[in-house]
Amino acid sequence: MRETNHKMKKLAILLIIITTLSSCNENIQKADAYGNFEAIEVTISSESNGKIIQLNLSEGETISKGKVVAQIDTIALQLKKEQLEVAKNVIYTKSKGVLSQISVLKAQKSTANINKTRVENLIADKVGTQKQLDEVNGQISVINRQIRSIEVQNAGVVNEAKKLDAQIKEIEHQITKSKVINPVYGTVLVKYVEPNEITGFGRPLYKIADMKQMFFKGYVSEPQMANLKIGQEVTVKIDAPDGMKNYKGAVSWIASQAEFTPKIIQTKEERVNLVYAIKVSVENDGSLKIGMPAEMWIN
């Protein structure tokens, strides 16, 4: 009798195991895609050279768009700007001297034109001579050549001043870029530098990602493609202590070309060689993390 009860208990346990495995197999068969969650990650790099004198961020911190997160030393840039401004003032002083010469010559030309008119009137009255008129015209011609020569000199001075203006604007732009402003809302994933380190143009400072909107990336077989389209609502599930947790999602991207099945990816049909990558946009309630495995069901 005791042996019979023992056999019945074994049989019951075996039935429970079979039922559990069968249930698991049914759940696996229901899944249309397997993959992981990812987010749009942005690496923020330095746009200036120098010492990091201020850094206001930490890994795991959520920062808003437009926040000043770092300041790079600008003393060298400020000194260079002051030197350029001094040189610019010297050039403008030189230009003023040149322009004053032109003013004097124009005054002389005005007087010469008055004399020319007077001589022409005398000639009309048969009192003046052609020689007097030629002398006045010669004076006017000389003054015009002098004015043109000085204008050419001044044009070179003006161009030199414009070059300095452009250099000053470039320095001001570099000073502006020395203040690192966070360009996107998100959570700091990795911080690559610390205060007092020397950075350079293009060196990564930190990596940030918007964790509010996550993306499930999975792979589906070719027969399943007929049931998928951009914008279509699907269900994405993750493991939870009490079973599976469901999320509503929308297909945001479908690959245009098939690829060989990645080894780490399981598909609904184990013998499928070619699959299509897809992405599903899912709103994060705080539970989703980058790299978290998940499953997708076509509604």
Residue pairs with C-beta under 8 A, 6 or more apart in sequence:
29 268
30 297
31 237
31 268
31 295
31 296
31 297
32 220
32 224
32 234
32 268
32 296
32 297
32 298
33 218
33 219
33 220
33 224
33 267
33 268
33 278
33 295
33 296
34 218
34 219
34 265
34 266
34 267
34 293
34 294
34 295
34 296
35 216
35 217
35 218
35 219
35 265
35 293
35 294
35 296
36 216
36 217
36 291
36 292
36 293
36 294
37 214
37 215
37 216
37 217
37 282
37 288
37 289
37 290
37 291
37 292
37 294
38 214
38 215
38 217
38 290
38 291
39 209
39 210
39 211
39 213
39 214
39 215
39 290
40 209
40 210
40 213
40 215
41 189
41 207
41 208
41 209
41 290
42 183
42 184
42 186
42 207
42 208
42 209
43 204
43 206
43 207
44 180
44 182
44 183
44 204
44 205
44 206
44 207
44 208
45 202
45 203
45 204
45 205
46 72
46 180
46 199
46 200
46 201
46 202
46 203
46 204
46 205
47 177
47 180
47 201
48 72
48 74
48 174
48 177
48 178
48 199
48 201
49 72
49 199
49 200
49 201
50 72
50 73
50 74
50 76
50 178
50 198
50 199
51 72
51 73
51 196
51 197
51 198
51 199
52 70
52 71
52 72
52 73
52 193
52 194
52 195
52 196
52 197
52 198
52 199
53 71
53 72
53 73
53 195
53 196
54 70
54 71
54 195
55 69
55 70
55 193
55 194
55 195
56 67
56 68
56 69
56 70
57 63
57 69
57 70
57 182
57 188
57 191
57 206
58 188
58 191
59 188
59 189
59 190
59 191
60 187
60 188
61 187
61 188
62 185
62 186
62 187
62 188
62 211
63 69
63 182
63 185
63 186
63 187
63 188
63 208
64 182
64 185
65 182
65 183
65 184
65 185
66 181
66 182
67 181
67 182
68 179
68 180
68 181
68 182
69 180
69 181
69 182
69 205
69 206
70 179
70 180
70 205
71 178
71 179
71 180
72 178
72 179
72 180
72 199
73 178
74 174
74 175
74 178
77 171
77 174
77 175
77 178
78 175
80 171
81 168
81 171
81 172
81 175
84 164
84 167
84 168
84 171
85 168
87 164
88 161
88 164
88 165
88 168
91 157
91 160
91 161
91 164
92 161
94 157
95 154
95 157
95 158
95 161
98 150
98 153
98 154
98 157
99 154
101 150
102 147
102 150
102 151
102 154
105 143
105 146
105 147
105 150
106 147
108 143
109 140
109 143
109 144
109 147
112 136
112 139
112 140
112 143
113 140
115 136
115 139
116 133
116 136
116 137
116 140
119 128
119 132
119 133
119 136
120 128
120 133
121 128
122 128
122 132
123 129
123 130
123 132
123 133
180 205
182 208
184 208
184 210
185 210
186 208
186 209
186 210
186 211
187 208
187 209
187 210
187 211
188 206
188 207
188 208
189 206
189 207
189 208
189 209
189 290
190 206
190 207
191 205
191 206
192 203
192 204
192 205
192 206
192 207
193 199
193 203
193 205
193 206
199 205
209 290
211 284
211 288
211 290
212 283
212 284
213 281
213 282
213 283
213 284
214 281
214 282
214 283
214 284
214 288
214 290
215 252
215 279
215 280
215 281
215 282
216 236
216 249
216 279
216 280
216 282
216 294
216 296
217 277
217 278
217 279
217 280
218 265
218 277
218 278
218 280
218 294
218 295
218 296
219 261
219 262
219 265
219 267
219 275
219 276
219 277
219 278
220 228
220 267
220 268
220 275
220 276
220 278
221 267
221 268
221 269
221 272
221 274
221 275
221 276
222 258
222 272
222 274
222 275
222 276
223 269
224 268
224 298
225 254
225 276
227 298
228 251
228 254
228 278
228 298
229 251
229 254
230 251
230 252
230 253
230 254
231 250
231 251
231 252
232 250
232 251
232 298
232 299
233 248
233 249
233 250
233 299
234 249
234 250
234 251
234 280
234 296
234 297
234 298
234 299
235 246
235 247
235 248
235 249
235 296
235 297
235 299
236 246
236 247
236 248
236 249
236 280
236 282
236 294
236 295
236 296
236 297
237 244
237 245
237 246
237 247
237 294
237 295
237 296
237 297
238 244
238 245
238 247
238 287
238 288
238 292
238 293
238 294
238 295
239 245
239 293
244 295
245 287
247 282
247 283
247 285
247 288
248 282
248 283
249 280
249 281
249 282
249 296
250 280
250 281
251 278
251 279
251 280
251 281
252 279
252 280
252 281
253 278
253 279
254 276
254 277
254 278
254 279
255 276
255 277
255 278
257 276
258 274
258 275
258 276
259 274
259 275
259 276
259 277
260 273
260 274
260 275
261 267
261 272
261 273
261 274
261 275
265 275
267 275
280 296
282 288
